[in-house]
Amino acid sequence: MIKALLLSQMTEVFKILVLVLVPSGLVLYTASVMLKKYFANQLQIQQDQQSTIQRAEGVQIKLQAYERLILFMERLDITHLLLRLRTNTMTNTDLYNALMVSIQKEFEHNQVQQLYISDQLWAIIKTTKDNVLSLIITQYDSINPNGMSDELSQALLKNYKLGAEQSISTALSAIKKETRLIL
């Protein structure tokens, strides 16, 4: 009888434990699954936000590269170069050297921009620079090197419209077109 009573009490305790522990376990399991999903969702949201920030920063860097290249093209313009570099006391050789050094320094200063633009656009930029240099060399070779710089200036301005100006215009259009692709 004691055994039966003890067995009956143990059965009751077991029933109570089952009635308490099974729902509690289900609640605990459900809560842990929901928390895992919540934290995974929060982590995904943070990663998406970080990715958006990085893309925005990448776009900003690219835009700065395009801005720098537009400035480079403007600085290659013969009229701007002459206004910036030529003085009345210069000889043709002095002006020639100043133009060549200025263009090369500008190009070297902007070479890193090729990381942020297409290879095709970089090829256009290099070709434009080479066209301007070619114009300067060709005009310099056709005049007296010891003459005054106004002779080289006039020759450059006269022949600028024949090719180098169009090359700069084409490069500027290509820069603007590529910029629109990322905006």
C-alpha positions as protocol buffer text, in pm:
chain_id: "A"
residue {
  index: 1
  type: MET
  ca { x: 0 y: 0 z: 0 }
}
residue {
  index: 2
  type: ILE
  ca { x: 281 y: 235 z: 80 }
}
residue {
  index: 3
  type: LYS
  ca { x: 434 y: 139 z: -248 }
}
residue {
  index: 4
  type: ALA
  ca { x: 111 y: 215 z: -427 }
}
residue {
  index: 5
  type: LEU
  ca { x: 74 y: 544 z: -243 }
}
residue {
  index: 6
  type: LEU
  ca { x: 434 y: 632 z: -317 }
}
residue {
  index: 7
  type: LEU
  ca { x: 386 y: 533 z: -679 }
}
residue {
  index: 8
  type: SER
  ca { x: 68 y: 738 z: -696 }
}
residue {
  index: 9
  type: GLN
  ca { x: 243 y: 1041 z: -552 }
}
residue {
  index: 10
  type: MET
  ca { x: 536 y: 998 z: -787 }
}
residue {
  index: 11
  type: THR
  ca { x: 296 y: 970 z: -1078 }
}
residue {
  index: 12
  type: GLU
  ca { x: 127 y: 1292 z: -967 }
}
residue {
  index: 13
  type: VAL
  ca { x: 463 y: 1467 z: -932 }
}
residue {
  index: 14
  type: PHE
  ca { x: 564 y: 1336 z: -1273 }
}
residue {
  index: 15
  type: LYS
  ca { x: 234 y: 1460 z: -1424 }
}
residue {
  index: 16
  type: ILE
  ca { x: 286 y: 1801 z: -1265 }
}
residue {
  index: 17
  type: LEU
  ca { x: 644 y: 1812 z: -1391 }
}
residue {
  index: 18
  type: VAL
  ca { x: 531 y: 1712 z: -1740 }
}
residue {
  index: 19
  type: LEU
  ca { x: 250 y: 1968 z: -1730 }
}
residue {
  index: 20
  type: VAL
  ca { x: 495 y: 2238 z: -1619 }
}
residue {
  index: 21
  type: LEU
  ca { x: 813 y: 2140 z: -1800 }
}
residue {
  index: 22
  type: VAL
  ca { x: 674 y: 2056 z: -2144 }
}
residue {
  index: 23
  type: PRO
  ca { x: 495 y: 2390 z: -2195 }
}
residue {
  index: 24
  type: SER
  ca { x: 789 y: 2574 z: -2038 }
}
residue {
  index: 25
  type: GLY
  ca { x: 1026 y: 2389 z: -2270 }
}
residue {
  index: 26
  type: LEU
  ca { x: 811 y: 2472 z: -2571 }
}
residue {
  index: 27
  type: VAL
  ca { x: 796 y: 2837 z: -2468 }
}
residue {
  index: 28
  type: LEU
  ca { x: 1172 y: 2842 z: -2412 }
}
residue {
  index: 29
  type: TYR
  ca { x: 1237 y: 2670 z: -2748 }
}
residue {
  index: 30
  type: THR
  ca { x: 999 y: 2907 z: -2932 }
}
residue {
  index: 31
  type: ALA
  ca { x: 1156 y: 3209 z: -2763 }
}
residue {
  index: 32
  type: SER
  ca { x: 1508 y: 3094 z: -2854 }
}
residue {
  index: 33
  type: VAL
  ca { x: 1407 y: 3035 z: -3219 }
}
residue {
  index: 34
  type: MET
  ca { x: 1241 y: 3375 z: -3236 }
}
residue {
  index: 35
  type: LEU
  ca { x: 1541 y: 3546 z: -3074 }
}
residue {
  index: 36
  type: LYS
  ca { x: 1778 y: 3377 z: -3319 }
}
residue {
  index: 37
  type: LYS
  ca { x: 1565 y: 3497 z: -3610 }
}
residue {
  index: 38
  type: TYR
  ca { x: 1541 y: 3846 z: -3460 }
}
residue {
  index: 39
  type: PHE
  ca { x: 1918 y: 3874 z: -3410 }
}
residue {
  index: 40
  type: ALA
  ca { x: 1988 y: 3728 z: -3756 }
}
residue {
  index: 41
  type: ASN
  ca { x: 1747 y: 3986 z: -3901 }
}
residue {
  index: 42
  type: GLN
  ca { x: 1914 y: 4268 z: -3706 }
}
residue {
  index: 43
  type: LEU
  ca { x: 2256 y: 4151 z: -3824 }
}
residue {
  index: 44
  type: GLN
  ca { x: 2131 y: 4147 z: -4184 }
}
residue {
  index: 45
  type: ILE
  ca { x: 1990 y: 4499 z: -4144 }
}
residue {
  index: 46
  type: GLN
  ca { x: 2326 y: 4622 z: -4010 }
}
residue {
  index: 47
  type: GLN
  ca { x: 2514 y: 4454 z: -4293 }
}
residue {
  index: 48
  type: ASP
  ca { x: 2276 y: 4607 z: -4548 }
}
residue {
  index: 49
  type: GLN
  ca { x: 2322 y: 4951 z: -4391 }
}
residue {
  index: 50
  type: GLN
  ca { x: 2700 y: 4910 z: -4392 }
}
residue {
  index: 51
  type: SER
  ca { x: 2690 y: 4797 z: -4754 }
}
residue {
  index: 52
  type: THR
  ca { x: 2476 y: 5099 z: -4846 }
}
residue {
  index: 53
  type: ILE
  ca { x: 2720 y: 5332 z: -4669 }
}
residue {
  index: 54
  type: GLN
  ca { x: 3016 y: 5171 z: -4847 }
}
residue {
  index: 55
  type: ARG
  ca { x: 2844 y: 5201 z: -5185 }
}
residue {
  index: 56
  type: ALA
  ca { x: 2767 y: 5566 z: -5116 }
}
residue {
  index: 57
  type: GLU
  ca { x: 3129 y: 5628 z: -5021 }
}
residue {
  index: 58
  type: GLY
  ca { x: 3243 y: 5445 z: -5334 }
}
residue {
  index: 59
  type: VAL
  ca { x: 3017 y: 5661 z: -5549 }
}
residue {
  index: 60
  type: GLN
  ca { x: 3154 y: 5972 z: -5378 }
}
residue {
  index: 61
  type: ILE
  ca { x: 3513 y: 5865 z: -5450 }
}
residue {
  index: 62
  type: LYS
  ca { x: 3426 y: 5794 z: -5813 }
}
residue {
  index: 63
  type: LEU
  ca { x: 3256 y: 6131 z: -5849 }
}
residue {
  index: 64
  type: GLN
  ca { x: 3566 y: 6301 z: -5711 }
}
residue {
  index: 65
  type: ALA
  ca { x: 3777 y: 6112 z: -5968 }
}
residue {
  index: 66
  type: TYR
  ca { x: 3550 y: 6232 z: -6250 }
}
residue {
  index: 67
  type: GLU
  ca { x: 3568 y: 6588 z: -6116 }
}
residue {
  index: 68
  type: ARG
  ca { x: 3947 y: 6572 z: -6110 }
}
residue {
  index: 69
  type: LEU
  ca { x: 3958 y: 6442 z: -6465 }
}
residue {
  index: 70
  type: ILE
  ca { x: 3729 y: 6721 z: -6586 }
}
residue {
  index: 71
  type: LEU
  ca { x: 3963 y: 6968 z: -6421 }
}
residue {
  index: 72
  type: PHE
  ca { x: 4259 y: 6792 z: -6586 }
}
residue {
  index: 73
  type: MET
  ca { x: 4093 y: 6826 z: -6928 }
}
residue {
  index: 74
  type: GLU
  ca { x: 4026 y: 7194 z: -6865 }
}
residue {
  index: 75
  type: ARG
  ca { x: 4388 y: 7241 z: -6762 }
}
residue {
  index: 76
  type: LEU
  ca { x: 4501 y: 7076 z: -7089 }
}
residue {
  index: 77
  type: ASP
  ca { x: 4316 y: 7339 z: -7290 }
}
residue {
  index: 78
  type: ILE
  ca { x: 4581 y: 7535 z: -7480 }
}
residue {
  index: 79
  type: THR
  ca { x: 4419 y: 7870 z: -7406 }
}
residue {
  index: 80
  type: HIS
  ca { x: 4420 y: 7794 z: -7032 }
}
residue {
  index: 81
  type: LEU
  ca { x: 4777 y: 7667 z: -7044 }
}
residue {
  index: 82
  type: LEU
  ca { x: 4899 y: 7979 z: -7221 }
}
residue {
  index: 83
  type: LEU
  ca { x: 4717 y: 8211 z: -6981 }
}
residue {
  index: 84
  type: ARG
  ca { x: 4863 y: 8027 z: -6686 }
}
residue {
  index: 85
  type: LEU
  ca { x: 5221 y: 7975 z: -6805 }
}
residue {
  index: 86
  type: ARG
  ca { x: 5323 y: 8228 z: -7068 }
}
residue {
  index: 87
  type: THR
  ca { x: 5501 y: 8551 z: -6986 }
}
residue {
  index: 88
  type: ASN
  ca { x: 5621 y: 8821 z: -7226 }
}
residue {
  index: 89
  type: THR
  ca { x: 5986 y: 8752 z: -7148 }
}
residue {
  index: 90
  type: MET
  ca { x: 5976 y: 8383 z: -7241 }
}
residue {
  index: 91
  type: THR
  ca { x: 6135 y: 8238 z: -7550 }
}
residue {
  index: 92
  type: ASN
  ca { x: 5964 y: 7970 z: -7754 }
}
residue {
  index: 93
  type: THR
  ca { x: 6188 y: 7712 z: -7587 }
}
residue {
  index: 94
  type: ASP
  ca { x: 6098 y: 7841 z: -7240 }
}
residue {
  index: 95
  type: LEU
  ca { x: 5727 y: 7823 z: -7321 }
}
residue {
  index: 96
  type: TYR
  ca { x: 5763 y: 7481 z: -7481 }
}
residue {
  index: 97
  type: ASN
  ca { x: 5940 y: 7346 z: -7172 }
}
residue {
  index: 98
  type: ALA
  ca { x: 5687 y: 7504 z: -6936 }
}
residue {
  index: 99
  type: LEU
  ca { x: 5397 y: 7353 z: -7134 }
}
residue {
  index: 100
  type: MET
  ca { x: 5551 y: 7006 z: -7147 }
}
residue {
  index: 101
  type: VAL
  ca { x: 5637 y: 7002 z: -6776 }
}
residue {
  index: 102
  type: SER
  ca { x: 5298 y: 7137 z: -6674 }
}
residue {
  index: 103
  type: ILE
  ca { x: 5109 y: 6877 z: -6875 }
}
residue {
  index: 104
  type: GLN
  ca { x: 5327 y: 6593 z: -6751 }
}
residue {
  index: 105
  type: LYS
  ca { x: 5290 y: 6702 z: -6388 }
}
residue {
  index: 106
  type: GLU
  ca { x: 4913 y: 6734 z: -6426 }
}
residue {
  index: 107
  type: PHE
  ca { x: 4897 y: 6389 z: -6581 }
}
residue {
  index: 108
  type: GLU
  ca { x: 5111 y: 6231 z: -6309 }
}
residue {
  index: 109
  type: HIS
  ca { x: 4899 y: 6403 z: -6045 }
}
residue {
  index: 110
  type: ASN
  ca { x: 4584 y: 6247 z: -6192 }
}
residue {
  index: 111
  type: GLN
  ca { x: 4713 y: 5899 z: -6280 }
}
residue {
  index: 112
  type: VAL
  ca { x: 4561 y: 5741 z: -5970 }
}
residue {
  index: 113
  type: GLN
  ca { x: 4214 y: 5834 z: -6097 }
}
residue {
  index: 114
  type: GLN
  ca { x: 4234 y: 5540 z: -6335 }
}
residue {
  index: 115
  type: LEU
  ca { x: 4146 y: 5318 z: -6037 }
}
residue {
  index: 116
  type: TYR
  ca { x: 3796 y: 5465 z: -6030 }
}
residue {
  index: 117
  type: ILE
  ca { x: 3708 y: 5490 z: -6399 }
}
residue {
  index: 118
  type: SER
  ca { x: 3671 y: 5246 z: -6687 }
}
residue {
  index: 119
  type: ASP
  ca { x: 3972 y: 5139 z: -6893 }
}
residue {
  index: 120
  type: GLN
  ca { x: 3807 y: 5287 z: -7201 }
}
residue {
  index: 121
  type: LEU
  ca { x: 3774 y: 5629 z: -7038 }
}
residue {
  index: 122
  type: TRP
  ca { x: 4133 y: 5616 z: -6916 }
}
residue {
  index: 123
  type: ALA
  ca { x: 4246 y: 5540 z: -7274 }
}
residue {
  index: 124
  type: ILE
  ca { x: 4051 y: 5848 z: -7393 }
}
residue {
  index: 125
  type: ILE
  ca { x: 4217 y: 6062 z: -7124 }
}
residue {
  index: 126
  type: LYS
  ca { x: 4565 y: 5942 z: -7222 }
}
residue {
  index: 127
  type: THR
  ca { x: 4495 y: 5992 z: -7592 }
}
residue {
  index: 128
  type: THR
  ca { x: 4375 y: 6345 z: -7525 }
}
residue {
  index: 129
  type: LYS
  ca { x: 4690 y: 6426 z: -7331 }
}
residue {
  index: 130
  type: ASP
  ca { x: 4902 y: 6277 z: -7610 }
}
residue {
  index: 131
  type: ASN
  ca { x: 4714 y: 6481 z: -7873 }
}
residue {
  index: 132
  type: VAL
  ca { x: 4784 y: 6805 z: -7685 }
}
residue {
  index: 133
  type: LEU
  ca { x: 5150 y: 6712 z: -7643 }
}
residue {
  index: 134
  type: SER
  ca { x: 5172 y: 6622 z: -8011 }
}
residue {
  index: 135
  type: LEU
  ca { x: 5026 y: 6960 z: -8108 }
}
residue {
  index: 136
  type: ILE
  ca { x: 5280 y: 7142 z: -7891 }
}
residue {
  index: 137
  type: ILE
  ca { x: 5572 y: 6939 z: -8029 }
}
residue {
  index: 138
  type: THR
  ca { x: 5460 y: 6982 z: -8390 }
}
residue {
  index: 139
  type: GLN
  ca { x: 5415 y: 7358 z: -8357 }
}
residue {
  index: 140
  type: TYR
  ca { x: 5742 y: 7398 z: -8168 }
}
residue {
  index: 141
  type: ASP
  ca { x: 5929 y: 7209 z: -8439 }
}
residue {
  index: 142
  type: SER
  ca { x: 5792 y: 7449 z: -8703 }
}
residue {
  index: 143
  type: ILE
  ca { x: 5917 y: 7774 z: -8543 }
}
residue {
  index: 144
  type: ASN
  ca { x: 6240 y: 7938 z: -8432 }
}
residue {
  index: 145
  type: PRO
  ca { x: 6320 y: 7799 z: -8083 }
}
residue {
  index: 146
  type: ASN
  ca { x: 6495 y: 8121 z: -7983 }
}
residue {
  index: 147
  type: GLY
  ca { x: 6209 y: 8349 z: -8088 }
}
residue {
  index: 148
  type: MET
  ca { x: 5973 y: 8511 z: -7842 }
}
residue {
  index: 149
  type: SER
  ca { x: 5694 y: 8299 z: -7695 }
}
residue {
  index: 150
  type: ASP
  ca { x: 5418 y: 8489 z: -7874 }
}
residue {
  index: 151
  type: GLU
  ca { x: 5523 y: 8307 z: -8193 }
}
residue {
  index: 152
  type: LEU
  ca { x: 5463 y: 7963 z: -8038 }
}
residue {
  index: 153
  type: SER
  ca { x: 5147 y: 8089 z: -7867 }
}
residue {
  index: 154
  type: GLN
  ca { x: 5001 y: 8209 z: -8196 }
}
residue {
  index: 155
  type: ALA
  ca { x: 5090 y: 7883 z: -8372 }
}
residue {
  index: 156
  type: LEU
  ca { x: 4932 y: 7679 z: -8094 }
}
residue {
  index: 157
  type: LEU
  ca { x: 4613 y: 7884 z: -8085 }
}
residue {
  index: 158
  type: LYS
  ca { x: 4582 y: 7874 z: -8464 }
}
residue {
  index: 159
  type: ASN
  ca { x: 4618 y: 7496 z: -8486 }
}
residue {
  index: 160
  type: TYR
  ca { x: 4444 y: 7406 z: -8159 }
}
residue {
  index: 161
  type: LYS
  ca { x: 4102 y: 7394 z: -8320 }
}
residue {
  index: 162
  type: LEU
  ca { x: 4224 y: 7138 z: -8574 }
}
residue {
  index: 163
  type: GLY
  ca { x: 4240 y: 6845 z: -8333 }
}
residue {
  index: 164
  type: ALA
  ca { x: 4339 y: 6890 z: -7973 }
}
residue {
  index: 165
  type: GLU
  ca { x: 4031 y: 7096 z: -7889 }
}
residue {
  index: 166
  type: GLN
  ca { x: 3805 y: 6826 z: -8036 }
}
residue {
  index: 167
  type: SER
  ca { x: 3995 y: 6561 z: -7841 }
}
residue {
  index: 168
  type: ILE
  ca { x: 3937 y: 6749 z: -7514 }
}
residue {
  index: 169
  type: SER
  ca { x: 3570 y: 6794 z: -7599 }
}
residue {
  index: 170
  type: THR
  ca { x: 3536 y: 6421 z: -7669 }
}
residue {
  index: 171
  type: ALA
  ca { x: 3707 y: 6335 z: -7339 }
}
residue {
  index: 172
  type: LEU
  ca { x: 3481 y: 6572 z: -7146 }
}
residue {
  index: 173
  type: SER
  ca { x: 3174 y: 6413 z: -7307 }
}
residue {
  index: 174
  type: ALA
  ca { x: 3300 y: 6065 z: -7221 }
}
residue {
  index: 175
  type: ILE
  ca { x: 3362 y: 6166 z: -6858 }
}
residue {
  index: 176
  type: LYS
  ca { x: 3014 y: 6312 z: -6827 }
}
residue {
  index: 177
  type: LYS
  ca { x: 2857 y: 6007 z: -6990 }
}
residue {
  index: 178
  type: GLU
  ca { x: 3034 y: 5765 z: -6756 }
}
residue {
  index: 179
  type: THR
  ca { x: 2947 y: 5982 z: -6457 }
}
residue {
  index: 180
  type: ARG
  ca { x: 2578 y: 5957 z: -6544 }
}
residue {
  index: 181
  type: LEU
  ca { x: 2605 y: 5579 z: -6535 }
}
residue {
  index: 182
  type: ILE
  ca { x: 2683 y: 5578 z: -6163 }
}
residue {
  index: 183
  type: LEU
  ca { x: 2427 y: 5840 z: -6063 }
}
